[in-house]
Amino acid sequence: MTSYEAVIGLEVHAQLKTKSKIFCGCSTEFNAKENENTCPVCTGMPGSLPVLNKKAVEFALKMAMATQCTIHEKSIFARKNYFYPDLPKGYQISQYDKPLAVQGKVGKVRIHRIHMEEDAGKNIHGTVSSYVNLNRAGIPLIEIVSEPDMRSSQEAGEYLRELRSMLRYLDICDGNMEEGSFRCDVNISIRPLTQKEYGTRAEIKNINSFRFVEKAIEYEIERQKEVLESGKRVVQETRLWDSEKNQTFSMRSKEEAHDYRYFPDPDLLPLQIPNTWIEDVKKSIPELGAQKKERFMNQYGLTEYDAGLLVQEKELAQYFEEVVQICQQPKLASNWILSELLRETTATQIAASPISSKHLGELIKLIQKGTISGKIAKTIFEKMWNSGQSPKTIVEKEGLVQVSDENVIRQWVEEVLKNNQKFVDEYRAGRTKLLGFFVGEIMKKSQGKANPATIHEILKKKLDSKGE
Amino acid sequence: MVIKKFMHITKELVEHLAKLALLELTEEEVTRYTRELDSLIGYFEKLNELNTTHIEPTYQVVPEAIVFREDSVQESFKREEWLKVVPQQEEGAIKVPKIIDVG
């Protein structure tokens, strides 16, 4: 049987987080009423003229630099002509043969180009009519086109997550796939491992989650394999992902000719990017996720896995560093954040957590100093989550300080042993596994406050000295 | 010097353009437009006589570079006003004949 490999390229559309649209002053607010954010420019009224939003260019430049692209000193806006009710002008302003930036890199994946364009409106389809909302028409987008460098759904997923992380670290796109501010089209073909030329590709559109992108790719690889194995040919076409049936299906659009008749938009002069602007933007680029991850591993001795989880969102990484600042315990901080805090909240919501980074840092410090036991710390953590109070306040109010006083603990040990004489005899007869049972009972008696090390020490001494 | 062969407007090309523009043309119109466009394009043929091999394409005849606007929100249409000029609307959305694009 022939072995195949997949060849995958991705086109990502990212909505830029500007306040106003790309060519007019309409708001980009997502939750506006239908057609509220429209004006003569974005509804294509005759005689209106587009004026480019400087911030949108700055944002696009940031991404171009973060992906190590070559930026064209001069790029050209072009009209992409097609008729569709979401496009009032009859053309979309985009960039064609002179895009903003070319030839970049994200991890192992080469970037073919990044260009700027305006978004189209949104259609809602009813049974008899369709409904057009032009609020989205004119929202600035960048399209990031990769080279066909990915070979599996996993590689595609990693690339997408990395892109999204970059956009969010740069603070130029919110990366929300459900709301459509981060959209992905997949180009995919397969070829026998021995073959050099690419196979015929299918394009899958409208996939609105990372998981679905991965599933759609896996489905498509199998589908194309079956087509080839049965001696047929893969048809070049656009397909859609059906997330309920877990399959792609052909759009079967009537031989829609992709003849966009691009030409330079006479309403917009060439976009010139002086070197001084590039230098300014370069200075504003923060440490990105991949670099941060590397630094977390080196500076804090974290595992690659933990560091990867901590840098997934800028806010989370920042929270982590604030906690470390206070407690000086990077590994403990990482554990508490990843296994306790992220059980209660998500990485994106971390800034709104009722447990501030300062309080979590203090909690870890209390454990480290032996003021509270690890077990009690979990109880305190819960109370912190519910009340927003500092760990010190909770410890003092509820008397949760760890008890290490040998006299007190000795008394608890003696009581437990006295009440379980039968087990004490069995232990001394050799059933040493019972040690854990005694520790548990003593802990219970202390309401979790006893220092486990002290319990162990006293308990062992008592049990092993048969004289008493 | 490379001179491209004179481009002829054919009936097929007119039909293709009509399809892209979503226009329905009668047989007579196709014939007429083919004839008229063909004679029009002849004027541009004159340009092909020039040697442009080493000349950078002109994207714009205005010499200045692009001007920008700052990213600030300006007042949009008065929603109610402009929805009045829309042929049909429902709850603020523009109502159009059902768009069929998904098989």
Chai-1 contact restraints between the chains, C-beta under 6 A:
chainA,res_idxA,chainB,res_idxB,connection_type,confidence,min_distance_angstrom,max_distance_angstrom,comment,restraint_id
A,T18,B,D71,contact,1.0,0.0,6.0,A-B,restraint_1
A,K19,B,D71,contact,1.0,0.0,6.0,A-B,restraint_2
A,K19,B,V73,contact,1.0,0.0,6.0,A-B,restraint_3
A,S20,B,D71,contact,1.0,0.0,6.0,A-B,restraint_4
A,S20,B,V73,contact,1.0,0.0,6.0,A-B,restraint_5
A,G25,B,V73,contact,1.0,0.0,6.0,A-B,restraint_6
A,G25,B,Q74,contact,1.0,0.0,6.0,A-B,restraint_7
A,C26,B,S76,contact,1.0,0.0,6.0,A-B,restraint_8
A,S27,B,V73,contact,1.0,0.0,6.0,A-B,restraint_9
A,K33,B,G92,contact,1.0,0.0,6.0,A-B,restraint_10
A,E34,B,G92,contact,1.0,0.0,6.0,A-B,restraint_11
A,E34,B,A93,contact,1.0,0.0,6.0,A-B,restraint_12
A,N35,B,G92,contact,1.0,0.0,6.0,A-B,restraint_13
A,E36,B,R79,contact,1.0,0.0,6.0,A-B,restraint_14
A,N37,B,S76,contact,1.0,0.0,6.0,A-B,restraint_15
A,T38,B,S76,contact,1.0,0.0,6.0,A-B,restraint_16
A,T38,B,F77,contact,1.0,0.0,6.0,A-B,restraint_17
A,C39,B,S76,contact,1.0,0.0,6.0,A-B,restraint_18
A,C39,B,F77,contact,1.0,0.0,6.0,A-B,restraint_19
A,V51,B,R69,contact,1.0,0.0,6.0,A-B,restraint_20
A,L52,B,I66,contact,1.0,0.0,6.0,A-B,restraint_21
A,L52,B,F68,contact,1.0,0.0,6.0,A-B,restraint_22
A,N53,B,R69,contact,1.0,0.0,6.0,A-B,restraint_23
A,N53,B,D71,contact,1.0,0.0,6.0,A-B,restraint_24
A,K54,B,F68,contact,1.0,0.0,6.0,A-B,restraint_25
A,K55,B,D71,contact,1.0,0.0,6.0,A-B,restraint_26
A,I76,B,Y59,contact,1.0,0.0,6.0,A-B,restraint_27
A,F83,B,L22,contact,1.0,0.0,6.0,A-B,restraint_28
A,P85,B,V96,contact,1.0,0.0,6.0,A-B,restraint_29
A,P85,B,I99,contact,1.0,0.0,6.0,A-B,restraint_30
A,N123,B,I99,contact,1.0,0.0,6.0,A-B,restraint_31
A,S129,B,K95,contact,1.0,0.0,6.0,A-B,restraint_32
A,S129,B,K98,contact,1.0,0.0,6.0,A-B,restraint_33
A,S130,B,V96,contact,1.0,0.0,6.0,A-B,restraint_34
A,S130,B,K98,contact,1.0,0.0,6.0,A-B,restraint_35
A,S130,B,I99,contact,1.0,0.0,6.0,A-B,restraint_36
A,Y131,B,A93,contact,1.0,0.0,6.0,A-B,restraint_37
A,Y131,B,K95,contact,1.0,0.0,6.0,A-B,restraint_38
A,V132,B,I94,contact,1.0,0.0,6.0,A-B,restraint_39
A,V132,B,V96,contact,1.0,0.0,6.0,A-B,restraint_40
A,N133,B,A93,contact,1.0,0.0,6.0,A-B,restraint_41
A,M251,B,G103,contact,1.0,0.0,6.0,A-B,restraint_42
A,R252,B,G103,contact,1.0,0.0,6.0,A-B,restraint_43
A,D259,B,L20,contact,1.0,0.0,6.0,A-B,restraint_44
A,P264,B,Y59,contact,1.0,0.0,6.0,A-B,restraint_45
A,L269,B,Q60,contact,1.0,0.0,6.0,A-B,restraint_46
A,L269,B,A65,contact,1.0,0.0,6.0,A-B,restraint_47
A,L269,B,I66,contact,1.0,0.0,6.0,A-B,restraint_48
A,P270,B,Y59,contact,1.0,0.0,6.0,A-B,restraint_49
A,L271,B,I66,contact,1.0,0.0,6.0,A-B,restraint_50
A,Q272,B,A65,contact,1.0,0.0,6.0,A-B,restraint_51
